[in-house]
Amino acid sequence: MTAAVTAPIAYSALGQRAQPPTIARLMALMLENPKLLSIAAGFTDTRSLPESAVQAAAAALAARPSEPDHLQYGTNQGRPKLRALLADRLLALESVDASAYAAPIRANFFITNGSQQALYLAMQVLCDPGDIVLVDRPSYFVYLEMLVGLGVQARSLPVDAAGRIDGPALRGLLGDLRDRGELARLKAVYFVSYFSNPSARSFDEAEKIVIAEALTGAGAIVPVVEDAAYRELYYTTPHAARSVLSLPAWAAFPKLYLSTLTKPFATGLKVGYGTCSDAGLVAKMLHVKGHHDFGTANYNQALLEEVIAHGGLDAQLAVVRPVYFSKMRALHDALIAAGLPALGWRWAVPGGGLYLWLEAPVALDTGLDSAFCRACVEAGVLYVPGELCFGDDAPKNFVRLSFGVLGEVDLAEAGRRFASVAKRFA
Ligand SMILES: Cc1ncc(COP(=O)(O)O)c(C=O)c1O
């Protein structure tokens, strides 16, 4: 960008808070170092992107005898058929008798420009600067940066040593908020509950129930935002836990469930979706969506309608699940073979998703400005510092490695480079 030559601009509070996203900084590092192997950004596997399924869907749309409505503006809420297809899929995933809650799920279904947009819409309509949102620990760092941009404070849902939600500590946190007169500023709770970004962990039903009961006990019946971006991206076995939509403990809460077709199908189409138990909350979000763009790209939605109606999403998932499993193994095995565990590094082997979440020895600083991070860049490997993934009280000794985009040979090499730096810092 070129330097300003005109008078200084008086930015809004939002404009003043806006900072370059960390992902942009990581990508700039990449461009400056062409030999760098990036296991930082959460990109998907380029080679298995569904080129032929998209081509077939495009041909089917072009061959339709009617006027090409798919090249016209669509509706703000999204194409009705796509919404119905996705609502059917979601209800099938919930694996219980859906009759009690199916009607609002269908009626309040909406399509967004990636699930990222839905997260932004939700936060815009729920939160003012100074408000508080409870977030999982660790959490999705792009969402956390968005909260900073909106002037909203994130507070971590307390977890135990195994990373599970800690009920007594959560009750304590809510009690502290009440004692300090801050409970009225708590506006939402957010978590990534299936094969999470960054931890690859999934919440079990008991953990979700613990959160609902603690909030209920504190009288804080605030909207819950469940981010299920990776729910269908398991390797061999789905994670069986129901979402908040159908768990009785959450019955009294406004529930917003968000997911996406970017990770499981095609990132470049940038189509996300969501549904909500509360018609009023969706209406507000759609009002703001109307201000943003008054509708997600109609053509991309029409393509996806074709794809899903003809089994193309399931076919693509059948392709990518083993691909990501093998990629995860390639990186994991390289780290094991290079002796990382003997240096005190720990991680769980994921059952789905795109990430390894590594815990380094507690004294090792892996932050964005650390000597370790610089040494990794010099050694030709780029990762996401774990410190970015905490709403508060961020430890320095975590690392997120993404195995979505590189091939297995490069992943193994990236793992070796990473481990060689870890050895130097041991
Ligand atoms: C947990 C989580 N939620 C939401 C998103 C946004 O995805 P998209 O906007 O591509 O649907 C991502 C992307 O990485 C993610 O990891």
The ligand as an SDF file (V2000), in Angstrom:
LIG
                    3D

 16 16  0  0  0  0  0  0  0  0999 V2000
  -13.6040  -22.8900   13.2140 C   0  0  0  0  0  0  0  0  0  0  0  0
  -13.8350  -22.1290   11.9700 C   0  0  0  0  0  0  0  0  0  0  0  0
  -14.9850  -21.4560   11.8210 N   0  0  0  0  0  0  0  0  0  0  0  0
  -15.2510  -20.7490   10.7220 C   0  0  0  0  0  0  0  0  0  0  0  0
  -14.3370  -20.6660    9.6930 C   0  0  0  0  0  0  0  0  0  0  0  0
  -14.6920  -19.8300    8.4980 C   0  0  0  0  0  0  0  0  0  0  0  0
  -14.7690  -20.6080    7.3800 O   0  0  0  0  0  0  0  0  0  0  0  0
  -15.4740  -20.1250    6.0290 P   0  0  0  0  0  0  0  0  0  0  0  0
  -15.7260  -18.6640    6.1340 O   0  0  0  0  0  0  0  0  0  0  0  0
  -14.5230  -20.4910    4.9570 O   0  0  0  0  0  0  0  0  0  0  0  0
  -16.7660  -20.8790    5.9560 O   0  0  0  0  0  0  0  0  0  0  0  0
  -13.1160  -21.3410    9.7880 C   0  0  0  0  0  0  0  0  0  0  0  0
  -12.1000  -21.2370    8.7320 C   0  0  0  0  0  0  0  0  0  0  0  0
  -10.9580  -21.6060    8.8700 O   0  0  0  0  0  0  0  0  0  0  0  0
  -12.8620  -22.0960   10.9560 C   0  0  0  0  0  0  0  0  0  0  0  0
  -11.7200  -22.7710   11.1290 O   0  0  0  0  0  0  0  0  0  0  0  0
  1  2  1  0
  2  3  1  0
  2 15  2  0
  3  4  2  0
  4  5  1  0
  5  6  1  0
  5 12  2  0
  6  7  1  0
  7  8  1  0
  8  9  2  0
  8 10  1  0
  8 11  1  0
 12 13  1  0
 12 15  1  0
 13 14  2  0
 15 16  1  0
M  END
$$$$
